[in-house]
């Protein structure tokens, strides 16, 4: 699975994917400032966060995603990607809960 975005929705979806037994999750972060980048440890060590990368192409008949860090002139291909999820994000809001909780 490739998740594009690294805020709360990416974190939630990554944890759900791990719970459901996926083999690996790649998270793509353009800014390197998101929640996923701040996570020091993921369950089962099957998550890789690619900081400051963007999608630049597709390879291997659609099963490979080419990503690039333009600043460092580094390009790589993530292989065997069968699902891409664009994490548009959301703002966490707990206003419905009583403040005493």
N, C-alpha and C positions, 0 to 999 in steps of 0.2 A: 504494500500500500504506500502511496505517496500522498502526503498531506501538504498542500500549498498554503502556507500561513502558519504562524506560530503563537497565536494567542490562546485564549481560553477554549475555544471550540477545538483547536488542534490538540490541546492537552486532553480534553474530555474524549475525543474520538480515538486518540492513541491508546488511552487506558482501556476503553471499551474494546478496541481491536485486540489488544493483548489478552484481555479477559476471554475473548472469543477464540483465542488460539492462533492468531496470525503468526507467521514465521518471522516477518520483519516489517518495520515501519520506518520510512524515511520522511523526515519533516524538512521542508524547504523554507528558510527564513531569509527574506531580503534584507531586513534591518539588523538582525542579530540582537534585538532588544526585547523579544517577546517572552511569554511565559515558558514556552518550550525550551528556549535557550537558557533560561534560568534554572531549569530542572537539573539537579546535579546527578540524579540516578533514576533510571527507569526500570520497572520490573522485567525480569528475564533477560536483560541486556540485549534486547532485540530492536532497539530504537537508535537511529542515527539522525542527528540534527545537522543540516548543512547550512551554515551561517553565511549570509551575504551572497547567496546563489539565486539565479533566476533560470527558468526554463527557456532554452533556446532552440530545441528541436526534439524530434522523435526518431528513433532508430529501431532496428530489429522488428520490422513489421508492426510497430506500435507497442511493442513490449519493453522497449528501452526509452528512457527519457534523458535527453542530453541537457545538462545544467552547466551554468558558467558563472564564475566569479570574475566579473569584468575588471575589477580593480587589481586583482592579482594575476589576471590573464590565465586563469586555471579553468579547464573544462573537463568534465567527466560524464560518463554515462551510467545511470542507474538501471540495472538490468532486471528482467523478470518482474516488471511492474504491471500488475493486472488491474489495479484500481487507482484512480487519481481523484482525490477529494479536494475541492477548493474551499478552504475554511474562511468564510466571509466574516466570521467573528460575531461577537455579541458583547454587550457590556453587562457585567454581573450586577444584578440589582436584587437586593434582599429587603426592599421596602415593605413587603407584605408581612414580614416577621416582626414580632414585638421586639423592641430594642433590648429588653431585659434578657432575651435569649442569647 
